[in-house]
Amino acid sequence: MSGTADSSASLPTMLAPPELKDRVFDALAQKAELPLRAMLVLGLLAGVYIGFGGLFSTIALTGADALPYGLGQVVAGLVFAAGLGLVMIAGAELFTGNTMMLAGVMAGRIALPRALKALAIVYIANLTGSLILAALVYGAGLHETQGGAVGRTAVDMALRKTELSFGATVASGILANILVCLAVWCAYAGETVTQKLAGLTLPVAAFVAAGLEHSVANMYLLPYAWLVEAGTTDSPVALSLGALLGNLLPATLGNLLGGTLIAAAYRFAFAPASAEAREAEPATGGTSR
C-alpha cells in the first residue's frame, strides 16, 4: 500500500489554470531579458523548426486531393505540430508565442520598450532562419519529388494565402495565433515531453487544418514557393515580393493581436484577489468612510 501511495505521489500533476498563468507570465518575463546573442540564435532556430513543420505539412498534403475533404488538412496539421514541439522541447524563441509579452506589459511584468525590442529581434531572427531553410530545401530539390508534385503543392498553398484580402488575413492571423498561443500555454502545463506534446498538438492541428495565417510559418512557405515557381516556369511569377509582403504584414498584425488577446484574457480572469481589491478600493473607499 505504501509503495502504491509513493508511486502515485511521484507522478507529475497538472497545474491549476491560475498557477499555469503565473508560470507562463514568469517565462515571458525571462524571455524578455535574454541576452541579444541568445535571442538571435534561438530565434533563428525557431524559424528553422517551424519551417520543418511547414515542410512536413506540405509533404502530407501532396496527393491529399484523393482523400475526403478535411482529412488531408487534419493530417497536415498533426505533422506540423512537430515544429512547435521542437520549439517548446528543444528550446527556441518564436515570435508568435512571444506576442503574449504584450499582456505581460499590461500586467506590469515587462517594460514596453523591452518587450518591443525582444519581439523585433526574434521576428528578424525567425525570418532569417525561415529563409535559410527555404533555400536549403529548394537546393535539396525536394520540390521535384513525385514529378514535381511537392513543389506544386507549396505553390498552390502560397497562392491561396497571397490572394486573401488585407482584412481577411488580419482576421485569420488573429485566429491562428489564439490557437498557437493556446498550444504554447498548454505545453507549459506539461512536466514531461509527452505531456507537452499532448498539450500543443491539437491546437496546432486546428489552425493548420483551417488554413489560418501564421506569420512565421509563412516566412518559410512563401519564399520557398517563390523559389519553386521562379525556377520551374518561364512566365512571370505570381508570387512577387509585393504579394509576399502583402501577406506577411497583415498576418503579423493579426498574430500580435491574437497573442495579446488570449494572454490578456487569462491575466484578467486570474488576477490576484489582492490586486482586484486594490483596483476596487478607490470606488468603495469614499462610501465606506
GILIN-V266244 format. One record per pair of residues at least 12 apart in sequence whose ideal C-beta (glycine too) atoms are under 7 Angstrom apart, sorted by the first residue. I is the first residue (numbers start at 0). J is the second residue. Records with the same first field share a line. If there is no record, write none. Layout:
I=J, J
This chain:
11=190, 191
13=188
14=188
16=269
17=269
19=184, 187, 188
20=265, 266, 269
22=187
23=184, 187
24=103, 106, 108
26=187
27=99, 100, 103, 109
28=103, 108, 109
30=92, 97, 117
31=100, 109, 113, 114, 117
35=120
38=92, 117, 120, 121, 124
39=120, 124
41=90, 91, 92
42=92, 120, 121, 124, 125, 128
43=124, 127, 128
44=91, 128
45=86, 91, 92, 93, 125, 128
46=124, 125, 126, 127, 128, 129, 132, 215, 218
47=128, 131, 132
48=82, 85, 86, 91
49=82, 86, 93, 215, 216, 219
50=129, 132, 133, 219
51=81, 82, 85
52=79, 81, 82, 83
53=79, 82, 216, 219, 220
54=136
55=78, 79, 81
56=75, 78, 79, 207
57=149, 152, 153, 156
58=149
59=74, 75, 78
60=75, 152
61=145, 148, 149, 152
62=148
69=208
72=208
73=204, 208
75=207
76=203, 204, 205, 207, 208
77=200, 204
79=203, 207
80=199, 200, 203, 204
83=182, 199, 203
84=196, 199
87=183, 186, 195, 199
88=192, 195
92=121
93=125, 215
94=118, 121, 122, 125, 214, 215
95=176, 179, 213, 214, 215, 254, 258
96=179, 180, 183
97=117, 118, 121
98=118, 176, 254, 255, 258, 259
99=180, 258, 259, 262
100=114, 117, 118
101=114, 259
102=259, 262, 263, 266
105=263, 266
106=266
125=215, 218
126=218
129=215, 218, 219
130=222
132=219
133=219, 222, 223, 226
136=223
137=223, 226, 227
142=227
147=231
150=227, 231
153=220, 223, 224, 227
154=224, 227, 228
156=220, 224
157=220, 221, 224, 238
158=237
160=212, 217, 221, 246
161=238, 242, 243, 245, 246
165=249
168=212, 246, 249, 250, 253
169=249, 252, 253
170=253
171=211, 212, 253
172=212, 214, 249, 250, 252, 253, 254, 257
173=253, 256, 257
174=211, 257
175=206, 211, 212, 213, 254, 257
176=253, 254, 257, 258
177=257, 260, 261
178=202, 205, 206
179=203, 206, 213
180=257, 258, 261, 262
181=202, 261
182=199, 202, 203
183=199
185=198, 199, 202
186=198, 199
212=250, 253
213=254
214=247, 250, 251, 254
217=246, 247, 250
218=247
221=238, 243, 246
222=243
224=238
225=238, 243
